[in-house]
Each structure stands twice: as C-alpha cells, then as structure tokens.
Amino acid sequence: MPEHFKTLKLKISSEEKKARLEDYKWAMENNLYFGPPVDINVFLSRDIYDEYVLLKCLDCGFEEKTEFDIVEEMWDEYESDYPILHCPRCGKPKSVPIDIYHKQKLKVFK
C-alpha cells in the first residue's frame, strides 16, 4: 500500500466475478493454475474489490484510472515516493497520482 498517495478500491460487478470464475475454471482444466483451490461458493458470495490509482498529467491535465497492479509494476519506489508515468494524451512523463497532482499544483499558488 502506497504511503504518499491514495488508491481507489472499487467493487467488481457480478458479471466480472463470473468472468473471473470462468478464467479460473479454464486455468484449472489446462493445468495453468498453481495456487490453492478456490471454493467457488465462497468466491461468489463475497465482495471482491480491484484497486486503482487516479492519475492526472501535470502538463495537459488528462485524467485516467489505472489498475494499481500495473502502476506498481512500472514504479520504482526507491527512486520516487510516487509513480511518474507517461501521459497517454501528450506523451510526456508527467502523469502522477491525483493527490500528488494537487500538491504540485498548489505549490504554484503558495
């Protein structure tokens, strides 16, 4: 869990849950699942959340919601307290978590 910015936890839909169950069954049938067995009834009965980061470009202001797992893979925590990604709109390495965006923009007015 990141220290310097927030993530969003969004409950997945029942359709997404069913799709993930189908993926699990397919992986089991094809010997591609290596984790412990999943109790399907428990899986279907509980709430499942995906974690996202709301990113905003410091240059052009473009916002996007990105899965935290993806952001985490691209972010070197030893280099920076927060991820700095390339903006899909302008292409500049200025896309940061929304919390950081607001802190950076507020510095301009101090």
Residue frames as qw, qx, qy, qz and C-alpha x, y, z in Angstrom:
[[0.000, 0.889, 0.459, 0.000, 0.00, 0.00, 0.00],
 [0.430, 0.502, -0.029, 0.750, 1.49, 3.35, -1.01],
 [0.385, -0.470, -0.452, 0.653, 2.31, 5.91, 1.67],
 [0.137, -0.315, 0.042, 0.938, 2.23, 9.16, -0.29],
 [0.392, 0.059, -0.356, -0.846, -0.93, 8.81, -2.36],
 [0.625, 0.075, 0.574, -0.524, -4.33, 7.14, -2.17],
 [0.063, 0.003, -0.891, -0.450, -5.76, 4.28, -4.17],
 [0.635, -0.006, 0.008, -0.773, -9.39, 3.61, -5.03],
 [0.171, -0.005, 0.984, -0.050, -10.98, 0.30, -4.16],
 [0.566, 0.147, -0.181, -0.790, -13.90, -0.48, -6.46],
 [0.647, 0.023, 0.715, -0.265, -16.20, -3.46, -6.04],
 [0.046, 0.144, -0.797, -0.585, -16.26, -5.68, -9.11],
 [0.666, 0.060, -0.094, -0.737, -19.59, -6.45, -10.76],
 [0.793, -0.048, 0.569, -0.213, -21.24, -9.86, -10.63],
 [0.804, 0.590, -0.034, -0.063, -20.53, -10.17, -14.38],
 [0.258, 0.749, -0.582, 0.184, -16.82, -9.58, -13.78],
 [0.521, -0.402, 0.693, -0.297, -16.88, -12.07, -10.92],
 [0.892, 0.232, 0.347, -0.170, -18.43, -14.70, -13.21],
 [0.636, 0.720, -0.274, 0.049, -15.85, -13.96, -15.91],
 [0.042, -0.674, 0.696, -0.245, -13.03, -14.44, -13.40],
 [0.740, -0.150, 0.597, -0.272, -14.61, -17.71, -12.29],
 [0.871, 0.478, 0.081, -0.081, -14.65, -18.90, -15.90],
 [0.364, 0.768, -0.501, 0.163, -10.98, -17.93, -16.25],
 [0.406, -0.500, 0.705, -0.296, -10.20, -19.87, -13.07],
 [0.872, 0.107, 0.429, -0.210, -12.04, -22.96, -14.33],
 [0.744, 0.650, -0.156, 0.013, -10.26, -22.78, -17.69],
 [0.106, 0.735, -0.627, 0.235, -6.87, -22.43, -15.98],
 [0.631, -0.305, 0.655, -0.282, -7.65, -25.42, -13.73],
 [0.899, 0.328, 0.251, -0.149, -8.68, -27.57, -16.72],
 [0.681, 0.680, -0.196, 0.190, -5.48, -26.65, -18.58],
 [0.824, -0.312, -0.166, 0.442, -3.12, -27.06, -15.60],
 [0.355, 0.557, -0.030, 0.750, -2.26, -23.37, -15.64],
 [0.439, -0.766, 0.043, -0.467, -3.42, -22.54, -12.11],
 [0.609, 0.209, -0.641, 0.418, -0.80, -23.12, -9.43],
 [0.222, -0.411, 0.413, -0.782, -2.44, -21.64, -6.35],
 [0.201, 0.081, 0.889, -0.403, -4.56, -23.28, -3.70],
 [0.031, -0.446, -0.812, -0.375, -8.02, -24.47, -4.78],
 [0.202, -0.090, 0.108, -0.969, -10.77, -21.89, -4.61],
 [0.172, 0.414, 0.849, -0.280, -14.15, -22.63, -3.04],
 [0.057, 0.339, 0.538, 0.770, -16.47, -21.41, -5.79],
 [0.310, -0.742, -0.576, -0.144, -19.45, -20.79, -3.47],
 [0.454, -0.650, -0.180, 0.582, -17.34, -18.68, -1.11],
 [0.324, -0.058, 0.347, 0.878, -15.87, -16.80, -4.08],
 [0.059, -0.498, -0.593, -0.630, -19.32, -15.99, -5.48],
 [0.397, -0.751, -0.527, 0.014, -20.75, -14.95, -2.10],
 [0.466, -0.595, -0.137, 0.640, -18.11, -12.43, -1.05],
 [0.258, 0.959, 0.030, -0.117, -17.40, -8.90, -2.21],
 [0.762, -0.026, 0.223, 0.608, -14.25, -8.54, -4.30],
 [0.059, 0.957, 0.020, -0.282, -12.51, -5.25, -4.96],
 [0.725, 0.375, 0.073, 0.573, -9.98, -4.10, -7.53],
 [0.373, -0.732, -0.072, 0.565, -7.55, -1.34, -6.60],
 [0.512, 0.685, 0.261, 0.448, -6.95, 1.63, -8.90],
 [0.358, -0.432, -0.061, 0.826, -4.95, 4.85, -8.97],
 [0.326, 0.891, 0.315, -0.001, -6.43, 8.02, -10.42],
 [0.576, -0.161, 0.215, 0.772, -3.62, 9.61, -12.44],
 [0.256, 0.931, 0.237, -0.105, -3.54, 13.15, -13.80],
 [0.684, 0.332, 0.084, 0.644, -1.00, 14.75, -16.13],
 [0.334, -0.648, -0.155, 0.666, 0.82, 17.77, -14.71],
 [0.195, -0.159, 0.424, 0.870, 1.21, 19.14, -18.25],
 [0.221, -0.174, -0.575, -0.769, -2.08, 18.66, -20.12],
 [0.465, -0.114, 0.394, -0.785, -4.47, 17.70, -17.27],
 [0.691, 0.034, -0.599, -0.404, -5.55, 14.37, -18.78],
 [0.527, -0.342, 0.621, -0.469, -7.02, 12.01, -16.14],
 [0.717, 0.108, -0.627, -0.285, -7.19, 8.23, -16.23],
 [0.752, -0.425, 0.386, -0.323, -7.99, 5.46, -13.79],
 [0.566, 0.455, -0.687, -0.020, -5.33, 2.72, -13.90],
 [0.906, -0.330, -0.265, -0.028, -5.11, -0.57, -12.02],
 [0.390, -0.839, 0.375, -0.053, -2.72, -0.25, -9.10],
 [0.877, -0.136, 0.403, 0.223, -1.02, -3.55, -10.04],
 [0.663, 0.603, 0.180, 0.405, 0.01, -2.04, -13.39],
 [0.012, -0.940, 0.167, -0.299, 1.20, 1.21, -11.80],
 [0.696, -0.626, 0.352, 0.009, 3.12, -0.74, -9.16],
 [0.887, 0.130, 0.291, 0.334, 4.99, -2.73, -11.83],
 [0.505, 0.688, 0.088, 0.514, 6.19, 0.46, -13.55],
 [0.238, -0.908, 0.122, -0.324, 7.02, 2.38, -10.37],
 [0.673, 0.148, -0.517, 0.507, 10.44, 2.16, -8.71],
 [0.501, -0.820, -0.265, -0.079, 9.70, 3.01, -5.07],
 [0.704, -0.374, -0.017, 0.604, 13.42, 3.52, -4.41],
 [0.364, 0.239, 0.259, 0.862, 13.59, 6.37, -6.93],
 [0.216, -0.324, -0.122, -0.913, 10.40, 8.22, -6.04],
 [0.243, 0.087, 0.724, -0.639, 7.69, 8.36, -3.38],
 [0.621, 0.488, 0.400, -0.465, 5.08, 8.20, -6.13],
 [0.636, 0.228, 0.607, 0.419, 4.87, 6.93, -9.71],
 [0.199, 0.676, -0.165, -0.691, 5.53, 9.26, -12.63],
 [0.625, 0.242, 0.712, 0.210, 4.19, 7.75, -15.85],
 [0.083, -0.038, 0.484, 0.870, 3.97, 8.88, -19.46],
 [0.454, 0.402, 0.336, -0.721, 0.66, 10.56, -20.25],
 [0.515, 0.296, 0.769, 0.236, -1.33, 8.70, -22.92],
 [0.332, 0.879, 0.329, -0.089, -2.55, 12.02, -24.36],
 [0.157, 0.957, -0.232, -0.075, 0.55, 14.24, -24.56],
 [0.891, 0.279, -0.266, 0.238, 3.23, 11.56, -24.16],
 [0.115, 0.693, -0.467, 0.536, 5.20, 13.47, -21.53],
 [0.576, -0.146, -0.739, 0.318, 6.40, 11.76, -18.33],
 [0.096, -0.253, 0.275, -0.923, 4.12, 13.89, -16.17],
 [0.677, -0.364, -0.413, -0.489, 1.20, 11.62, -15.20],
 [0.127, 0.219, -0.758, 0.602, 1.08, 11.34, -11.38],
 [0.211, -0.490, -0.830, 0.164, -1.47, 10.24, -8.76],
 [0.086, -0.784, -0.371, -0.490, -4.21, 12.84, -8.30],
 [0.571, -0.768, -0.176, 0.228, -3.11, 13.55, -4.70],
 [0.595, -0.265, 0.207, 0.730, 0.37, 14.42, -5.93],
 [0.248, 0.537, 0.445, 0.672, -1.08, 16.46, -8.81],
 [0.267, -0.886, -0.307, -0.221, -2.99, 18.64, -6.34],
 [0.629, -0.645, 0.014, 0.434, 0.07, 19.06, -4.08],
 [0.539, 0.023, 0.335, 0.772, 2.25, 20.05, -7.06],
 [0.099, 0.653, 0.434, 0.612, -0.33, 22.48, -8.44],
 [0.414, -0.870, -0.268, 0.003, -0.95, 24.04, -5.00],
 [0.647, -0.354, 0.054, 0.674, 2.80, 24.79, -4.70],
 [0.325, 0.426, 0.347, 0.769, 2.37, 27.20, -7.60],
 [0.216, -0.788, -0.307, -0.488, -0.04, 29.31, -5.56],
 [0.670, -0.617, -0.258, 0.321, 2.00, 29.42, -2.31]]
